Amino acid sequence: MSDQPEARAGEAFDHEAFDHKAYDHAAFDHEAYDCVVVGAGPAGLSAALNLTRARQRVLVVDSDRPRHAATMLSHGFITRDGVPPHELRRIAREELERYPEAEVLRRASVDSISRDDGSAQAGDAWGSAAAHPFTVRISGRTAAGARTVRSRTVLVATGLRETLPALPSIRAFYGMSLFSCAACDGYEQGDGPVALIGETDDLYARALLVGQWSSTVTVFTNGVAPLTAHEETALGDRGIRVERRVIDDLEGERGAIAAVRLADGERIPVTGGFVRPLWHPIVGFLGALDLDTDDSGHLVTDRDGRTSLPGVYAAGDVAAPGPQQLIVAAGAGARAAAIITHDLLGVTTAH
């Protein structure tokens, strides 16, 4: 194990034991950074912007495969309500890349991150293993894009991958008339008949939530979701119908869902809907760090984004099960950036 402090998430951070020595940035090694940000969604880009404005040298590794790529419009982001998510990313990257302290690697991914066991000493050179204990191995879409860099800290903002119910046409409607986030897209559903499709054990709670935005909701369990008889009765008392039969497919044209077709051939008309995917935090490249995770695989952090290993932070959907909104992730990234700067300096002030 490392000589760095072993505080677990939520425990007090040992500033005296952690390396927070000031370095001469004018003499930096071009492959050494104050922070490597893994992921360029709202959490990662927000963190990177705030870190660069604190004059930290930052490398952002952007796979350019955002989970919201299928979504036409984003909502609930102050000053940007109704803006396409790809436009938010474009603006954020453009703003970040104005700063000389920031570097963005596009169409790249992190293969692994390891941590040197040595502890920093006064006089350690910028870019040395002691001063920059994290080694980050990066690959691009071609062999020429491979790089290995060192960093004082790492921020994980990789988000989630999703597995949708196995319906043949579901991708044709996902992001256009079928969504996963009720808070993000519920308002536009109006009062038309809405479907909630899912096979997860939280379907009852999701149905109650979707009922906030639509008065005509049908929950489709696809024959497998574990809704109890008591839960079905409780939903019925709220005017929410439960359909337990197996789904054959979805019907509609040009991204607009029109009906859920059941295996027995019956069609249930809908004008929109929600789906409850299975979520998979993107953390496979972190195996060598042995970070604490919860039962769902999310990274466990304290309220400031510190993981169980000092020097590694997490923000956005990879670190918590929700709410999965762009503005929430961006706020988490900004907070983590402030904490990283404070930790590197060894200060504990709230401002």
LUMSE-607324 format. One record per residue (C-alpha): residue number from 1; x, y, z. Coordinates in nm, 3 decimals, always signed. Each point is the difference from the previous one (the first is absolute). Layout:
# residues N
+------+---------+---------+---------+
| lolo |       X |       Y |       Z |
+------+---------+---------+---------+
|  NUM |       X |       Y |       Z |
...
+------+---------+---------+---------+
This chain:
# residues 351
+------+---------+---------+---------+
| lolo |       X |       Y |       Z |
+------+---------+---------+---------+
|    1 |  +0.000 |  +0.000 |  +0.000 |
|    2 |  +0.100 |  +0.364 |  -0.041 |
|    3 |  +0.152 |  +0.220 |  +0.268 |
|    4 |  -0.277 |  +0.251 |  -0.072 |
|    5 |  -0.285 |  +0.015 |  +0.255 |
|    6 |  -0.260 |  -0.276 |  -0.020 |
|    7 |  -0.305 |  +0.201 |  +0.104 |
|    8 |  -0.319 |  -0.159 |  -0.129 |
|    9 |  -0.277 |  +0.194 |  -0.169 |
|   10 |  -0.173 |  +0.227 |  +0.247 |
|   11 |  +0.288 |  +0.007 |  +0.248 |
|   12 |  +0.214 |  +0.304 |  +0.073 |
|   13 |  +0.265 |  +0.066 |  -0.266 |
|   14 |  +0.356 |  +0.000 |  +0.139 |
|   15 |  +0.147 |  +0.311 |  -0.162 |
|   16 |  +0.332 |  -0.029 |  +0.182 |
|   17 |  +0.062 |  -0.350 |  -0.131 |
|   18 |  -0.109 |  +0.081 |  -0.354 |
|   19 |  +0.232 |  +0.169 |  -0.250 |
|   20 |  -0.115 |  +0.360 |  -0.043 |
|   21 |  +0.336 |  +0.158 |  -0.082 |
|   22 |  -0.001 |  +0.295 |  -0.239 |
|   23 |  +0.182 |  -0.064 |  -0.329 |
|   24 |  +0.159 |  +0.225 |  -0.256 |
|   25 |  -0.245 |  -0.035 |  -0.288 |
|   26 |  +0.235 |  +0.186 |  -0.232 |
|   27 |  +0.233 |  -0.301 |  +0.010 |
|   28 |  -0.260 |  -0.274 |  -0.039 |
|   29 |  +0.050 |  -0.323 |  -0.190 |
|   30 |  -0.247 |  +0.001 |  -0.290 |
|   31 |  -0.117 |  -0.349 |  +0.100 |
|   32 |  -0.069 |  +0.099 |  +0.363 |
|   33 |  -0.323 |  +0.157 |  +0.126 |
|   34 |  -0.162 |  +0.125 |  +0.316 |
|   35 |  -0.315 |  -0.195 |  -0.087 |
|   36 |  -0.104 |  -0.247 |  -0.267 |
|   37 |  -0.375 |  +0.018 |  -0.053 |
|   38 |  -0.139 |  -0.322 |  -0.143 |
|   39 |  -0.323 |  +0.078 |  -0.182 |
|   40 |  -0.129 |  +0.308 |  -0.179 |
|   41 |  -0.365 |  +0.016 |  +0.091 |
|   42 |  -0.142 |  +0.284 |  +0.209 |
|   43 |  +0.179 |  -0.117 |  +0.316 |
|   44 |  +0.340 |  -0.038 |  -0.163 |
|   45 |  -0.012 |  +0.319 |  -0.206 |
|   46 |  -0.130 |  +0.206 |  +0.291 |
|   47 |  +0.276 |  -0.132 |  +0.224 |
|   48 |  +0.266 |  +0.060 |  -0.263 |
|   49 |  -0.112 |  +0.360 |  -0.057 |
|   50 |  +0.012 |  +0.081 |  +0.369 |
|   51 |  +0.335 |  -0.173 |  +0.046 |
|   52 |  +0.159 |  +0.192 |  -0.286 |
|   53 |  -0.133 |  +0.324 |  +0.144 |
|   54 |  +0.182 |  -0.095 |  +0.320 |
|   55 |  +0.315 |  -0.020 |  -0.216 |
|   56 |  +0.020 |  -0.375 |  +0.026 |
|   57 |  +0.139 |  -0.183 |  -0.301 |
|   58 |  -0.275 |  -0.233 |  -0.120 |
|   59 |  -0.030 |  -0.279 |  -0.254 |
|   60 |  -0.352 |  -0.106 |  -0.102 |
|   61 |  -0.040 |  -0.343 |  -0.159 |
|   62 |  -0.313 |  +0.008 |  -0.215 |
|   63 |  -0.126 |  -0.325 |  -0.155 |
|   64 |  -0.248 |  +0.208 |  -0.202 |
|   65 |  -0.271 |  -0.259 |  +0.067 |
|   66 |  -0.250 |  +0.189 |  +0.218 |
|   67 |  -0.289 |  -0.199 |  +0.145 |
|   68 |  -0.242 |  +0.277 |  -0.098 |
|   69 |  +0.097 |  -0.018 |  -0.368 |
|   70 |  -0.348 |  -0.126 |  -0.089 |
|   71 |  -0.174 |  +0.287 |  +0.180 |
|   72 |  -0.118 |  +0.286 |  -0.220 |
|   73 |  -0.044 |  +0.268 |  +0.270 |
|   74 |  +0.116 |  +0.052 |  +0.357 |
|   75 |  -0.209 |  +0.169 |  +0.266 |
|   76 |  +0.033 |  +0.148 |  +0.345 |
|   77 |  +0.346 |  +0.152 |  -0.057 |
|   78 |  -0.018 |  +0.366 |  +0.095 |
|   79 |  +0.052 |  +0.231 |  -0.304 |
|   80 |  +0.007 |  -0.307 |  -0.229 |
|   81 |  -0.350 |  -0.150 |  +0.030 |
|   82 |  -0.091 |  -0.171 |  -0.326 |
|   83 |  +0.354 |  -0.002 |  -0.142 |
|   84 |  +0.120 |  -0.324 |  -0.166 |
|   85 |  +0.245 |  -0.187 |  +0.224 |
|   86 |  +0.265 |  -0.010 |  -0.272 |
|   87 |  -0.017 |  +0.380 |  -0.016 |
|   88 |  +0.058 |  +0.022 |  +0.375 |
|   89 |  +0.308 |  -0.220 |  -0.041 |
|   90 |  +0.127 |  +0.208 |  -0.290 |
|   91 |  -0.034 |  +0.326 |  +0.194 |
|   92 |  +0.157 |  -0.150 |  +0.312 |
|   93 |  +0.302 |  -0.137 |  -0.187 |
|   94 |  +0.043 |  +0.325 |  -0.190 |
|   95 |  +0.000 |  +0.199 |  +0.324 |
|   96 |  +0.243 |  -0.241 |  +0.165 |
|   97 |  +0.249 |  -0.004 |  -0.285 |
|   98 |  +0.045 |  +0.378 |  +0.018 |
|   99 |  +0.217 |  -0.060 |  +0.305 |
|  100 |  +0.366 |  -0.095 |  -0.054 |
|  101 |  -0.006 |  -0.218 |  +0.313 |
|  102 |  -0.255 |  -0.235 |  -0.159 |
|  103 |  +0.056 |  -0.278 |  -0.250 |
|  104 |  -0.280 |  -0.217 |  -0.140 |
|  105 |  +0.070 |  -0.337 |  -0.159 |
|  106 |  -0.295 |  -0.086 |  -0.222 |
|  107 |  -0.098 |  -0.348 |  -0.112 |
|  108 |  +0.225 |  -0.143 |  +0.270 |
|  109 |  -0.052 |  -0.227 |  +0.299 |
|  110 |  +0.187 |  -0.094 |  +0.315 |
|  111 |  +0.119 |  -0.360 |  +0.007 |
|  112 |  +0.132 |  -0.004 |  +0.357 |
|  113 |  +0.107 |  +0.216 |  +0.292 |
|  114 |  +0.264 |  -0.105 |  +0.250 |
|  115 |  +0.146 |  +0.169 |  +0.305 |
|  116 |  +0.365 |  +0.012 |  +0.097 |
|  117 |  +0.074 |  -0.109 |  +0.355 |
|  118 |  +0.253 |  +0.275 |  +0.064 |
|  119 |  -0.089 |  +0.309 |  +0.202 |
|  120 |  +0.085 |  +0.354 |  -0.103 |
|  121 |  +0.302 |  +0.172 |  +0.148 |
|  122 |  +0.110 |  +0.362 |  -0.007 |
|  123 |  +0.196 |  +0.059 |  -0.319 |
|  124 |  -0.170 |  -0.270 |  -0.206 |
|  125 |  +0.008 |  +0.102 |  -0.365 |
|  126 |  -0.316 |  +0.092 |  -0.187 |
|  127 |  -0.107 |  -0.310 |  -0.188 |
|  128 |  +0.184 |  -0.244 |  +0.226 |
|  129 |  -0.175 |  -0.308 |  +0.135 |
|  130 |  +0.007 |  +0.137 |  +0.354 |
|  131 |  -0.144 |  +0.337 |  -0.095 |
|  132 |  -0.254 |  -0.152 |  -0.241 |
|  133 |  -0.093 |  -0.340 |  +0.144 |
|  134 |  -0.265 |  -0.095 |  -0.257 |
|  135 |  +0.099 |  -0.156 |  -0.331 |
|  136 |  -0.280 |  +0.019 |  -0.258 |
|  137 |  +0.021 |  -0.213 |  -0.314 |
|  138 |  -0.206 |  +0.135 |  -0.286 |
|  139 |  -0.091 |  -0.146 |  -0.337 |
|  140 |  -0.143 |  +0.173 |  -0.304 |
|  141 |  -0.198 |  -0.131 |  -0.295 |
|  142 |  +0.338 |  -0.070 |  -0.165 |
|  143 |  +0.332 |  -0.124 |  +0.139 |
|  144 |  +0.145 |  +0.348 |  -0.049 |
|  145 |  -0.240 |  +0.132 |  +0.262 |
|  146 |  +0.148 |  -0.204 |  +0.285 |
|  147 |  +0.149 |  +0.200 |  +0.286 |
|  148 |  +0.117 |  -0.054 |  +0.355 |
|  149 |  -0.016 |  +0.300 |  +0.231 |
|  150 |  +0.051 |  +0.072 |  +0.369 |
|  151 |  -0.229 |  +0.200 |  +0.224 |
|  152 |  -0.028 |  +0.129 |  +0.354 |
|  153 |  -0.372 |  -0.083 |  +0.010 |
|  154 |  -0.268 |  -0.176 |  -0.204 |
|  155 |  -0.367 |  +0.092 |  -0.039 |
|  156 |  -0.226 |  -0.279 |  -0.126 |
|  157 |  -0.301 |  +0.137 |  -0.189 |
|  158 |  -0.070 |  -0.286 |  -0.237 |
|  159 |  -0.371 |  -0.030 |  +0.073 |
|  160 |  -0.205 |  -0.309 |  -0.082 |
|  161 |  -0.076 |  -0.243 |  -0.276 |
|  162 |  -0.359 |  -0.110 |  -0.034 |
|  163 |  -0.167 |  -0.323 |  -0.101 |
|  164 |  -0.352 |  +0.052 |  -0.133 |
|  165 |  -0.269 |  -0.269 |  +0.008 |
|  166 |  +0.049 |  -0.245 |  -0.287 |
|  167 |  -0.269 |  +0.131 |  -0.235 |
|  168 |  +0.087 |  +0.001 |  -0.373 |
|  169 |  -0.103 |  +0.360 |  -0.077 |
|  170 |  +0.074 |  +0.175 |  +0.328 |
|  171 |  +0.303 |  +0.191 |  -0.132 |
|  172 |  -0.215 |  +0.149 |  -0.278 |
|  173 |  -0.196 |  +0.196 |  +0.262 |
|  174 |  +0.253 |  +0.046 |  +0.280 |
|  175 |  +0.093 |  +0.365 |  +0.043 |
|  176 |  -0.284 |  +0.125 |  -0.220 |
|  177 |  -0.324 |  -0.120 |  +0.157 |
|  178 |  +0.125 |  -0.256 |  +0.251 |
|  179 |  +0.229 |  +0.122 |  +0.279 |
|  180 |  +0.170 |  -0.118 |  +0.317 |
|  181 |  -0.013 |  +0.323 |  +0.204 |
|  182 |  -0.344 |  +0.118 |  +0.111 |
|  183 |  +0.135 |  +0.322 |  +0.150 |
|  184 |  +0.180 |  +0.079 |  -0.327 |
|  185 |  -0.275 |  -0.081 |  -0.250 |
|  186 |  -0.324 |  -0.050 |  +0.191 |
|  187 |  -0.138 |  +0.348 |  -0.059 |
|  188 |  -0.022 |  -0.051 |  -0.376 |
|  189 |  -0.208 |  -0.318 |  +0.038 |
|  190 |  -0.312 |  +0.198 |  +0.083 |
|  191 |  -0.312 |  -0.193 |  +0.097 |
|  192 |  -0.002 |  -0.252 |  -0.281 |
|  193 |  +0.027 |  -0.373 |  +0.073 |
|  194 |  +0.353 |  -0.074 |  +0.119 |
|  195 |  +0.184 |  -0.332 |  +0.031 |
|  196 |  +0.251 |  -0.091 |  +0.268 |
|  197 |  +0.196 |  -0.306 |  -0.113 |
|  198 |  +0.237 |  -0.175 |  +0.234 |
|  199 |  +0.114 |  -0.318 |  +0.168 |
|  200 |  +0.176 |  +0.145 |  +0.305 |
|  201 |  -0.092 |  -0.035 |  +0.366 |
|  202 |  -0.061 |  +0.375 |  +0.039 |
|  203 |  -0.279 |  +0.011 |  -0.258 |
|  204 |  -0.264 |  +0.085 |  +0.261 |
|  205 |  +0.185 |  +0.313 |  +0.111 |
|  206 |  +0.065 |  +0.099 |  -0.361 |
|  207 |  -0.369 |  -0.035 |  -0.082 |
|  208 |  -0.092 |  +0.236 |  +0.283 |
|  209 |  +0.255 |  +0.248 |  -0.131 |
|  210 |  -0.120 |  -0.018 |  -0.361 |
|  211 |  -0.354 |  +0.056 |  +0.129 |
|  212 |  +0.109 |  +0.349 |  +0.102 |
|  213 |  +0.020 |  +0.096 |  -0.368 |
|  214 |  -0.280 |  -0.199 |  -0.158 |
|  215 |  -0.348 |  -0.095 |  +0.116 |
|  216 |  -0.020 |  -0.302 |  -0.232 |
|  217 |  +0.283 |  -0.243 |  +0.073 |
|  218 |  +0.028 |  -0.370 |  -0.081 |
|  219 |  +0.284 |  -0.196 |  +0.157 |
|  220 |  +0.125 |  -0.281 |  -0.225 |
|  221 |  +0.192 |  -0.264 |  +0.197 |
|  222 |  +0.074 |  -0.215 |  -0.308 |
|  223 |  -0.095 |  -0.302 |  +0.204 |
|  224 |  +0.294 |  +0.014 |  +0.239 |
|  225 |  +0.003 |  +0.310 |  +0.224 |
|  226 |  -0.054 |  -0.080 |  +0.370 |
|  227 |  -0.298 |  +0.224 |  +0.070 |
|  228 |  -0.193 |  -0.139 |  +0.296 |
|  229 |  -0.377 |  -0.026 |  +0.011 |
|  230 |  -0.001 |  +0.269 |  +0.269 |
|  231 |  +0.203 |  +0.233 |  -0.222 |
|  232 |  -0.228 |  -0.064 |  -0.296 |
|  233 |  -0.302 |  +0.085 |  +0.215 |
|  234 |  +0.167 |  +0.317 |  +0.126 |
|  235 |  +0.078 |  +0.108 |  -0.356 |
|  236 |  -0.357 |  -0.074 |  -0.104 |
|  237 |  -0.126 |  +0.225 |  +0.277 |
|  238 |  +0.195 |  +0.279 |  -0.170 |
|  239 |  -0.141 |  -0.079 |  -0.343 |
|  240 |  +0.317 |  -0.175 |  -0.120 |
|  241 |  -0.064 |  -0.321 |  -0.191 |
|  242 |  +0.235 |  -0.301 |  +0.020 |
|  243 |  +0.039 |  -0.223 |  -0.307 |
|  244 |  +0.188 |  -0.321 |  +0.084 |
|  245 |  -0.014 |  -0.170 |  -0.340 |
|  246 |  +0.314 |  -0.047 |  -0.209 |
|  247 |  +0.074 |  +0.273 |  -0.256 |
|  248 |  +0.058 |  -0.101 |  -0.362 |
|  249 |  +0.120 |  +0.340 |  -0.127 |
|  250 |  -0.069 |  +0.371 |  -0.025 |
|  251 |  -0.177 |  +0.169 |  -0.290 |
|  252 |  +0.028 |  +0.346 |  -0.149 |
|  253 |  +0.165 |  +0.207 |  -0.272 |
|  254 |  +0.295 |  +0.241 |  -0.020 |
|  255 |  +0.083 |  -0.026 |  +0.367 |
|  256 |  -0.356 |  +0.058 |  +0.122 |
|  257 |  -0.129 |  -0.298 |  +0.197 |
|  258 |  -0.366 |  -0.083 |  -0.066 |
|  259 |  -0.068 |  -0.330 |  +0.175 |
|  260 |  +0.139 |  -0.282 |  +0.209 |
|  261 |  -0.076 |  -0.331 |  -0.172 |
|  262 |  -0.035 |  -0.295 |  +0.236 |
|  263 |  +0.099 |  -0.358 |  -0.075 |
|  264 |  -0.365 |  -0.102 |  -0.044 |
|  265 |  -0.043 |  +0.267 |  -0.269 |
|  266 |  -0.190 |  +0.262 |  +0.200 |
|  267 |  +0.110 |  +0.359 |  -0.064 |
|  268 |  -0.011 |  +0.255 |  +0.281 |
|  269 |  +0.017 |  +0.355 |  -0.142 |
|  270 |  +0.246 |  +0.246 |  +0.157 |
|  271 |  +0.133 |  +0.339 |  -0.104 |
|  272 |  +0.325 |  -0.012 |  +0.194 |
|  273 |  +0.170 |  -0.177 |  +0.279 |
|  274 |  +0.287 |  -0.088 |  +0.226 |
|  275 |  +0.225 |  -0.299 |  +0.032 |
|  276 |  +0.192 |  -0.119 |  +0.303 |
|  277 |  +0.340 |  -0.128 |  -0.119 |
|  278 |  +0.256 |  -0.198 |  +0.192 |
|  279 |  +0.291 |  +0.229 |  +0.088 |
|  280 |  +0.367 |  -0.099 |  -0.011 |
|  281 |  +0.256 |  +0.245 |  +0.146 |
|  282 |  +0.305 |  +0.027 |  -0.228 |
|  283 |  +0.276 |  -0.096 |  +0.243 |
|  284 |  +0.174 |  -0.299 |  -0.157 |
|  285 |  +0.326 |  +0.189 |  -0.055 |
|  286 |  +0.029 |  +0.070 |  +0.375 |
|  287 |  +0.062 |  -0.358 |  +0.110 |
|  288 |  +0.357 |  +0.059 |  +0.115 |
|  289 |  -0.110 |  +0.272 |  +0.244 |
|  290 |  -0.243 |  -0.220 |  +0.198 |
|  291 |  -0.250 |  +0.279 |  +0.064 |
|  292 |  -0.307 |  -0.050 |  +0.216 |
|  293 |  -0.325 |  -0.048 |  -0.194 |
|  294 |  -0.361 |  -0.049 |  +0.105 |
|  295 |  -0.220 |  -0.299 |  -0.082 |
|  296 |  -0.078 |  +0.146 |  -0.344 |
|  297 |  +0.362 |  +0.066 |  -0.090 |
|  298 |  -0.005 |  +0.378 |  +0.052 |
|  299 |  +0.314 |  +0.150 |  +0.150 |
|  300 |  -0.048 |  +0.082 |  +0.368 |
|  301 |  +0.097 |  +0.358 |  +0.081 |
|  302 |  -0.040 |  +0.245 |  +0.281 |
|  303 |  -0.217 |  +0.309 |  -0.056 |
|  304 |  +0.293 |  +0.176 |  -0.168 |
|  305 |  +0.078 |  -0.269 |  -0.257 |
|  306 |  +0.296 |  -0.165 |  +0.173 |
|  307 |  +0.017 |  -0.375 |  -0.056 |
|  308 |  +0.152 |  -0.253 |  +0.240 |
|  309 |  +0.348 |  +0.067 |  -0.144 |
|  310 |  +0.152 |  +0.346 |  +0.066 |
|  311 |  +0.067 |  +0.180 |  -0.326 |
|  312 |  -0.282 |  -0.170 |  -0.190 |
|  313 |  -0.333 |  +0.182 |  -0.029 |
|  314 |  -0.328 |  -0.074 |  -0.177 |
|  315 |  -0.288 |  +0.215 |  -0.121 |
|  316 |  -0.320 |  -0.048 |  -0.193 |
|  317 |  -0.198 |  -0.317 |  -0.062 |
|  318 |  +0.298 |  -0.232 |  +0.057 |
|  319 |  +0.000 |  +0.101 |  +0.366 |
|  320 |  -0.367 |  +0.002 |  +0.093 |
|  321 |  -0.323 |  -0.159 |  -0.117 |
|  322 |  -0.173 |  +0.328 |  -0.078 |
|  323 |  -0.167 |  +0.230 |  -0.073 |
|  324 |  +0.150 |  -0.047 |  -0.346 |
|  325 |  -0.030 |  +0.356 |  -0.128 |
|  326 |  +0.260 |  +0.201 |  -0.190 |
|  327 |  -0.012 |  +0.292 |  +0.240 |
|  328 |  +0.044 |  -0.227 |  +0.303 |
|  329 |  +0.305 |  -0.164 |  -0.157 |
|  330 |  +0.147 |  +0.338 |  -0.094 |
|  331 |  -0.042 |  +0.122 |  +0.357 |
|  332 |  +0.169 |  -0.312 |  +0.135 |
|  333 |  +0.292 |  +0.058 |  -0.235 |
|  334 |  +0.039 |  +0.361 |  +0.111 |
|  335 |  -0.004 |  -0.102 |  +0.365 |
|  336 |  +0.257 |  -0.275 |  -0.054 |
|  337 |  +0.228 |  +0.247 |  -0.179 |
|  338 |  -0.006 |  +0.237 |  +0.297 |
|  339 |  +0.076 |  -0.285 |  +0.239 |
|  340 |  +0.289 |  -0.125 |  -0.215 |
|  341 |  +0.157 |  +0.346 |  +0.002 |
|  342 |  -0.050 |  +0.029 |  +0.376 |
|  343 |  +0.147 |  -0.344 |  +0.063 |
|  344 |  +0.306 |  +0.066 |  -0.214 |
|  345 |  +0.063 |  +0.320 |  +0.194 |
|  346 |  -0.086 |  -0.151 |  +0.336 |
|  347 |  -0.273 |  +0.249 |  +0.086 |
|  348 |  -0.340 |  -0.080 |  +0.147 |
|  349 |  -0.188 |  +0.328 |  -0.041 |
|  350 |  -0.352 |  -0.036 |  -0.137 |
|  351 |  +0.052 |  +0.280 |  -0.255 |
+------+---------+---------+---------+
